[in-house]
Amino acid sequence: MSNRPPAMFVADSLGLDFLNSIATPVDTPVDWIDDGEGLVDWLAQARLVPTDELDALKARATPGELDKVADQARALREWFRTFVREHAGRPLGAEALQELGPLNGLLERDEAFSRIEPRQDDGSLALRMMRRWRSPDSLLLPVGEALAKFVCEEDFSNVKACEGHSCTMLFVDHTRRRARRWCSMAICGNRAKQAAHRNRLKHRH
């Protein structure tokens, strides 16, 4: 097992949480998907792939196969980061579509289908979206879906970068006054408060 800390989900959008799967929350950069094992762990923590499917894919994968998918995931992540950085701070227009070719290409590979199943709570019937997890490559499909939802459902005007000193986290500001400044109050918010406090003390003397 690796010594990675638990993944952080602070962006208020899974698509951006994927970008934050490499981050510098406290001085040291952490890449949660630096290998196949890391990718599987991150997908499990993000609840993007059912655990039994992850276990089955892990058992079937040949050595190095999951690492290759993790390479693709990191390439997708950096491509998408460039796209988000370019468009953050203003609404996304239709002209951005031509830049989204790689994402549409990924979505087109999906093998999703619907199935009628009983609901867990009362046994009534519900239509559920399912997916065929044929190969480790299919692990990228729910990530693509999360990115696509983010592109289509979020207002890019509210995409912000954490103001923490060395923090690289991005998030969607859903606060009423759009006044959010930190990835997490507990991490960067507190550190900024402490720094401001030290500053004030220093200037008193």
Stockholm file with secondary structure:
# STOCKHOLM 1.0

chainA/1-205         MSNRPPAMFVADSLGLDFLNSIATPVDTPVDWIDDGEGLVDWLAQARLVPTDELDALKARATPGELDKVADQARALREWFRTFVREHAGRPLGAEALQELGPLNGLLERDEAFSRIEPRQDDGSLALRMMRRWRSPDSLLLPVGEALAKFVCEEDFSNVKACEGHSCTMLFVDHTRRRARRWCSMAICGNRAKQAAHRNRLKHRH
#=GR chainA/1-205 SS CCCCCCCCCCSSSHHHHHHTTEECTTSSCEETTSSHHHHHHHHHHTTCSCHHHHHHHHHHCCTTHHHHHHHHHHHHHHHHHHHHHHHTTSCCCGGGGGGGHHHHHHHTTCCEEEEEEECTTTCCEEEEEEECCCSGGGGHHHHHHHHHHHHHHSCGGGEEECCSTTCCCEEECCSTTSCCCCSCIIIIIHHHHHHHHHHHHHHHC
#=GC SS_cons         CCCCCCCCCCSSSHHHHHHTTEECTTSSCEETTSSHHHHHHHHHHTTCSCHHHHHHHHHHCCTTHHHHHHHHHHHHHHHHHHHHHHHTTSCCCGGGGGGGHHHHHHHTTCCEEEEEEECTTTCCEEEEEEECCCSGGGGHHHHHHHHHHHHHHSCGGGEEECCSTTCCCEEECCSTTSCCCCSCIIIIIHHHHHHHHHHHHHHHC
//
